[in-house]
Amino acid sequence: MGFGLGLIAAPVLLLFDSRLVPGPLMASGIVLTLLVAYRERAAIDLVGLRFAFGGRVLGTILAAAVLTSISPRVFDFVFAGLVLAAVALALSGWSVAPSRGHAAVAGAVSGFMGTISSIGGPPMALLYQGEGGARFRGTLSGYFVLGATFSIVALSIVGRFGGDEAVLTAYLVPAILVGLFASRWLREYVDRSGVRPFVLGLSFCSAMAVLARALA
């Protein structure tokens, strides 16, 4: 689809080892998004990508500043609420065009959420949900290559990504490559069916998983 790795993997990986989120999951995701962005490079919305990344920088800086003081439990509640609200708005028929301003706002929210929880996909995905499959995957993958790299740097600065996290990243990369290889048989089906149902479904499920984690 072009997004969904963090949505599906983050809640599950937290059950195994909390050190896997956000740094190692985000770093291993760079490998995936880099390859997808290259594969769909002709369809990337370069203007939207530039403004989204500008917003990402601001959101990432804010997230790094509060990362050591905010309660993970409180953030889980806020995150789940925001995603569910976004899904509800999309189901109601409300939508926004992927303009420069909207891309910047979505990038900022995505950067904040992604740096803290490694789940930064929904804001950008909801913005581009009406686009074609190739444009959706290419633009979001290009955004996440740049954004996740910046987030990793920010996590390193605040002491949340180092040698141990790099080793954990190496454990995740082989599975990332297997998933990318397998996607070639499902990609055309997603393109024919439209991206929107998958975006809303994954966003809703991820929000519920995070909410369940917060209530546990």
Beta strands, then each sheet from edge to edge (+ up, - down):
end
